[in-house]
């Protein structure tokens, strides 16, 4: 099981992910894709990355807006796994033109 990060560690890691926001024991980011299908393609690629990492985000799709929410349920909060996947999501989103 991954170790839960304390508040100062979460704050420090969020400095490297300025578009992500903390809400209690989770972090989230909303992206606007250039089209509905670009958003769906983004979700598909993130899903494959999440499956590789065995760490799965909550995903909300609203037309061209896609929101990803991360937490590590087994640790009861945020872990390094959440921040690693957030960085990967940012990379994938950039390739799909999502901002």
N, C-alpha and C positions, 0 to 999 in steps of 0.2 A: 504494500500500500504506500502511496506517496505521502510525504509529510506535509501537513497543513502549514501554510505560511502565516506568520504573525502580521499585524497591521503595518508595521514599518517595512517589512519585506514586500508586502503587496504595494504599498505606496511607491517604493523604490522601483519596482518592476513596471508600474504604470507610467513612470516617467519615460520609459522607452517605447511605450504604446500610447501616445497622446490622444488618439481617437477612441480609445476604449475607456469606459466608465465603470466604476464600481458601484454595485447596489447590494449592500450587505455581504453575503458570502458568494457573490458571483460578479463576473464582469460581462459587459455586453458592448456591442458595436453595431450600428445601423449603417448599411451601405445602400446607395442608390445606383442601380445598374443602368446602362444605357438603353436597355430594352427588357421586356419581360423574359424573353428567351435567354438573354445574357445573364439575367439573374438566376434562371433555372440552371444554366450551365455552371455558374459559380457554385450553386448549391451542390450540384453533382460532383464537382471536383473537390470541394470541401468535404463532402461525405466520404469520398475515397481516401482522402488524407486522414480523416478522423478514424476510419476503419483501420488504416495502417497503424495509427498510433494507439488503437484500442481506447480511444477517448472521444466521446461523442457530444457535440454541442446541441443545445436546443436551437431550433431554427424556425423563424417566423417569416413567411413570404407574403407580402402585400403588394401585388402588381410588380413594380420595379424595385421596391424596397425590401431588402433582406436584412433581418436582424439575427445575429448570432449571440447566444448567451452561454457562458462557460462557468462551470464549477466542478469540483471533484466530490461527488456524493459520498463515496466511500471514506473520504477524509473529513467530511463535514465542513468543507470550505474550499478555499483557493489553494492550489498547489502549483508547483513548477510546470506540471503538465498543462494547466490552463493557459499559462503564459506562452509556452512553446506552441500550442495550437493557435493561440491568438496571432502570434507572429506569422505562422503558416497561412492563416486565413487572410491576413493583410497582403501577403505575397500573391496568393491566388486571386484575390479581389483586384489587385492592380493589373494582373494579366488579363482580366475580363473587363477592364475599363470601369469598374465600380468604384465609386468614391463615397 
